[in-house]
């Protein structure tokens, strides 16, 4: 019986650790995308009057 409880506790600890890691990674990615969106909008407003040339290598 003790081995079953130990196994159950180990499985629960693994699941909790995995859930925490996924939530932490999700939060970091959301924060990074917010920062990138703020950066892109500031660049867009700064370059609003300028024309952008795109050269395509052949």
C-alpha positions in Angstrom: 0.0 0.0 0.0 2.9 2.4 0.8 4.4 1.8 -2.6 1.1 2.7 -4.3 0.9 5.9 -2.3 4.5 6.8 -3.1 3.9 6.1 -6.8 0.7 8.3 -6.8 2.6 11.1 -5.1 5.4 10.9 -7.6 2.9 10.9 -10.6 1.2 14.0 -9.1 4.5 15.8 -8.5 5.5 15.1 -12.1 2.1 16.4 -13.4 2.3 19.5 -11.3 5.8 20.2 -12.4 4.9 19.8 -16.0 1.8 22.1 -15.7 3.9 24.7 -14.0 6.6 24.6 -16.7 4.0 24.9 -19.5 2.3 27.8 -17.7 5.6 29.6 -17.2 6.6 29.1 -20.8 3.2 30.4 -22.0 3.5 33.5 -19.8 7.0 34.2 -21.1 5.9 33.9 -24.7 2.9 36.1 -24.2 5.1 38.8 -22.5 7.6 38.5 -25.4 4.9 39.0 -28.0 3.5 42.0 -26.2 7.0 43.6 -26.2 7.4 42.8 -29.9 4.0 44.3 -30.7 4.9 47.5 -28.8 8.2 47.7 -30.6 6.6 47.1 -34.0 4.0 49.8 -33.4 6.6 52.3 -32.3 8.6 51.6 -35.4 5.6 51.9 -37.6 4.6 55.2 -36.1 8.2 56.5 -36.5 8.4 55.4 -40.1 4.9 56.5 -41.1 6.0 59.3 -43.3 8.9 57.4 -44.9 8.6 55.2 -47.9 10.2 51.7 -47.6 12.0 50.1 -50.5 12.4 46.4 -50.5 15.0 44.9 -52.7 14.7 41.3 -53.8 17.9 39.5 -54.5 17.9 37.7 -57.9 
